Amino acid sequence: MFFSGVKERTTYVGDRAKLFEGLIRDSYKQAYGLAYRLTGNASEAEDLVQESLLRAYRFFHRYDESLPFTSWLYRIMTNAHIDMVRRRGRIRTTSLEASGNDGSTTWDLPDLLASPDRQMLLESLDEPVQNALVSMTAEFRTAVLLADVEGLAYEEVAEIMKTSVGTVRSRIHRGRKQIRTHLLKHAPKTYRSFCDEL
């Protein structure tokens, strides 16, 4: 009797491991794409994906199979990203125009030309748009990416970010406004008509 319970438990664990591997295989590219857009460079994106996958595996017993796996993984990834940013002390509001004037603030902007993932970035987002995203706060960037790039409903974004729909709407509105300002300043000819839509 005891051994049959052990066999059933082992089968369950084996089935869950196979399910997890299949879900990760199906959603890895999407997860890496979101991580790259959140972090702005390949090495941080890889770190974020690895941290997210470790957390997802550790808490996979909590995953409800009736819900989309990517939404659950995105929630884990956005939380991991915010944790990583907080650990580094990067969450602060600073004007890009004011940075570097007194030598006290420097920006770690990615060298997108040197990135091996440049082609993937060019296929998904143009460089000025990526730079605009990198210049935003983590909360605004996450809300905009989940809604506008990943195509999630505001309710799904609110669930992933553990906040209200009203807060999500506000973050998306303010994030789009920041993107618009950045694009009009840095690439006005290319993005004028696009910015009119934002």
N, C-alpha and C positions, 0 to 999 in steps of 0.2 A: 504494500500500500504506500509506504513512504517513498520507495523508489519510483513508483509511477508518478507521484507528485513532482519529484525532482525532474523526471523526464519531461513532464508537461511544462514545467517552469523553464527548462532549458530550451524546449521547442519555442516557447513564447519569446524568450530572449533572442533566440536565433531569428525568429520571424520578424521581430521588431528591428533587429540589426539590419536585416535585409531590406526591410521597408525604409529605414533611415538612409541606407546607402543609395537606394533607388531614388528617393526624394531629393537627396543631395545631388546626385548625378543629373537629374532633370532640371534642377534650379541653380546649379553652380554658376553658370554664365551670368544669369540675372543677378545673383548675389554679388558676384565680383564686380559687375557693372555698377551696381548701387554703391558698393564699398569704394570703388574708384572715384565716383562722383562725389561721395561724401568727404573723402580724404584729400583728393586732388593729386595723389601720386601712387605709383605702383607698389612700392614697398609697404607703405602704410595701409594700402588696400589689402594686400596679402595678409598683413598682421590682423587687420580687422576681420577678414573672412575666417582666418584660423581661429581667432578668439570666439567669433560667432558660432562656428561649427562645434567647437569644444563645448560651449554653453548649450547649444541645441542638443548635442548628444547627451550631455549630463542631465538635461531636463526633458528628454524626449518622452519619458513616461507621462508627462503632462500634456503632450500634444493631442488635440482632439482631431481625429482623422476626418471628421465631417467638415472641417474648416480648411481653407486653402493653406498649404504648407508654406508658400512664399510669404504670405502675410505674417504667419507666426515667426518665420525666420527673419523677416524685415524688422519685426518688433525687437527681437533679440539683437539684431545688428545695430539698430538705432540706439538702443540702450548701451550696447558695448561701445559704440562710437562716442556717445556722450561721456561715458565713463573714461575712455581713453583721453578725450580732450580735457576733461576736468583734472585727470591725473597730471597732465602736462601743464595745467594752469593756463590754458589758452582761451577759456571762455571769458571774454571781456569785450566791451564795446569800445572800439577805438576807430576814429576816422582814418581812412586810408590816406587822405590828404595830410593829416597831422602826423602820420607815422614817419619816423626817420628824420624829421626836421631838427630835433635836438639830439639825435643819435641814440636816444634811449629805447626806441622801439624798432625792431626789425621784423620783416615779414618773411616767412619761410614759404615762398611761392614755388611751386614745382617747375622744373625745367622740362616742359612738355616735349620739347624737341629731342631731348635725350632719352625719353621714356620708350621702352620697347612696346608699350601698349598704345602708342600714339595713334596707330591705325584704328584700333578699336574706339578710341576717343573721338577721332574724326568721323567715324561712322555713326556715333551716337550723339555727340554734342560738339559744336565748333569750339575752338580754343577760346575766343572771347567769352562765350557763354560759360565754359568751364571756369575761366578766371573769375567771372562774376560770381559764380557759385562758391568758389573758394574764399572770396572776400566776405561772404555772409556769415552770420552766426550759425552755429550748428543746428539750432532749432528751426530757423527759417529755411536753411538749406534742406534739411530733412523733409519738412512739410512740402516744399516746392517739388523736390525730387519724387516723393511718393505720389503726389497728386498729378503733377504735370508730365513726368517722365514715365513713371510706372503705371499711371492711369488708375490709381486707386480712388475710390469714393471718399469724400470727406469723413464719413463715418468710420471707414476702415483706417484712414490716417489717424483719426482721433484715438481709435482703439490701440493702434500700434504705438503712438506717442504718449498714451495714457493721459489724455487731456480731453477737453470738451471740443465739440464741433465748432463752437464759436471761436475758441482759441486757434484752432486749425485754420479757419477762414481768415482770421487776423494775420496769422503768420504767413499764410500763402499770399495774401494781399500785400503785406509789407515786404515779403521776399521778392515778389514780382516787381514791386516798385524799385527795390534795390538793384535788381537785374537790369531793369529799364534804364535807370540812372547810369549804371556802369557801362552798358552798351552804348548809350548815347554819347558818353564821354570818350570811350576808347575805340569805338568802331561805328561812328554815326552814319557813314555812307552805306555800309553793309546792312545795318540793322534798323534803320529809320522806320521802314514799313512794319517790321516785326514789332518794334517798340510801341507803335501806335495801337497794336492789338493787346498789349499788356495792360 
